[in-house]
Amino acid sequence: MSSIDRWVERTARRVASRTGRRSFLSRLGTILAGGALLPLLPVARGIGAAAAIPHNAAGQDPELDGPDGDPTKCEYWRHCSIDGFLCSCCGGSQTACPPGTEMAPVSWIGTCRNPADGRDYAIWYNDCCGRGMCGRCFCNRNEGDRPIYHPYRSNDVNWCSGAKSQIYHCSTALIIGLAEEAQPEK
């Protein structure tokens, strides 16, 4: 037998004599459970989506907002899944953070119906981080909100976790695009 084989055998026997099967199974279970929880962590997928937003859809488009749209009101159609202070009341806009704050790289999404055209749009909600809470125009609309085990659809998460500062200031509501229903397979 080679010296490597003897060393591996001695090491394995030493480990086996010091630890029991239950201890090993406990550690293995912990590792497996921890690995299963990894997909629940926030991922910086919002940055790539920002580049995919058409310029006119991300801005204040009168055709999408309708004549009665007021982005400083909770009842505004884009705010159907928002939870926080509206950046349009805090020195920013629907699509831009106020000066002195930065947009978090992670976000949640919602689908809201525009009453002006009767179509559903995918809305990308981003928190602006870096200054204390704005304190104006608080909205907590939970239409389509999911439990916390669906973090990308939940508005109850501090989405500033991916930003330089963990301090929440306000939230934006950008239109990603038209939400289309999946067609059933034939």
N, C-alpha and C positions, 0 to 999 in steps of 0.2 A: 504494500500500500504506500502511496506517495505521502510526503509530508503535508501537502495541502489537504488531502483526504483526512488524515489524522487530525489536523487542526480544525477542520470543519466539524468532524465528529465530536471532538472534545468540546468545542464551543456549543454545539447543539445540545449535547448532554448537560452542560453546565446551565444553559438557559432553561432546559426542560426541568432540571432539578430545583430551580429557584422559582419558577412560575407554574401555576396550575392551569388546567384547561379552562376553568371558569374565568380566570383573569384574562387569558388569551381571548376567549370568546367575548368578554366584556369590552376589551380594547378594540377588537375587530368590529363589534356592533357600533361602537362609538365612531369609528372611522367611516363605516358605511352610512350611518345616519348623517354624519357631518357632510359627507360627499353628496348625499341626496339633497341637502339644503342649499348647496352652492348655486343652483339655478334661481333661487329666490332672492339672491343679492342683486342690488341695482347694478345695471350695466350701462356704460356710456354709449347708448345707442341714439341719443338725441342729436348728437353733433352731425351724424351722417344725414339725418332727416332734414336738418336745416338747409342743407345744400340742395335737397330735392324739392323744396317748396318753390313753386313758380312765383316770380316777383309780384305779379298782380294779385295772386291769391294770398300772399303773406301780408300785403299792405292793406290799407283801409280802402277796399274796393266797394264803391257805392252799390254796384250791382249785387254783390254778395251780402252787404250789410242791410240793404233796403232803406227806404226813406225814414222809417221809424227807429232805426238802430241807434242806441245810445250806449257806448261801451263803458260808461260810468255807472250803469244800473245792473243789479243782479239779474233782472229779468231779461237782459239782452240775450239773444239766442245762442251766442257762442259760449255762454257761461253755464251751460246745462250740467257740467260735471266739475265745476271749479270749487275749490275750498281754500279761501285765503283773501287777502286784500288785492283789489284790482289795481294793476300798475297804471291804468289810464287815469286813476285818481291820485297817483303818488308821484307824478312827474315823468312817467313813461307813457307807453301806449299799449295797444293790444299786442303789438309785435316787438316792442323794444323795452328794455329795462331802463329805469331812471338812471341818471348820471350817478356815478359812485357805486353802482352795483354791477354784478355780472350774472349772466344767465347760467343756470346750473346745466351741466352736460347731460343729466338724466332727467326724465320727465314722465308724466302719465298722459294717457290719451283718452279721448271720449268721442262719441258720435252725437252730433246735435243737428236738429232739423231747422233749416232756415225758413221762416214763415214767408219770406218774400218770394221764394221760388218753389217751396215745398220739397226741397231735396235735402238729403242727409249729407253732412260733411264730417270728415275726420278732423278733430281738433287736437292740437298738440299743446298741452298745458306745461309751461315752464315756470319754475320759481326763479325770482331774481334775488341774489344773495349778496351780503357784504355790509349792509347797514341794518339798524334796528327796525322792528316792525313798523310799517307805514301807519297803521291805525285808522285808515280811511277806507270806506267802501268795502266792508267785509261781506263776503258772500260764501255761503255753504250750501251749495246745491249738489245733491248726490245722485242725480239721475244716471243710472248705468254703473254706479260705483260697485266694485267687487270687494269681497273680503280681502284682508291683508295677504292671504296666500296667493293672490294674483297682484303682486305689487305694481306691475306696469299699468293696471287698470284702477288702482286705488289712489284716492286723493288724500289719504291720511298718513302719508309718509313724508318725512322731511327730505325733500328732493335736493336740498343744498349739500347733501353728503358728498357729492362728487365735485363740488366747487372749492375754490381756495378758502372761502369763509363759510362756516356752517350757519351763519346768522341769516334767517329768512326776512325778506323785506316785502315782496309782493309777487303776484302771479300774472303771467301773460296767457293769451289764448290765440294761437296761430292756426290758421287753416292749412292742413296738410294737403287735402284734396277731397274730391268727391268720394263718399263712402258707397261702395256698391255691394249688394248682397251677393253671396256666393250662390252660383247656380247649382241645383242638384244634379248629381251625375246620372246619366241615362244608361 
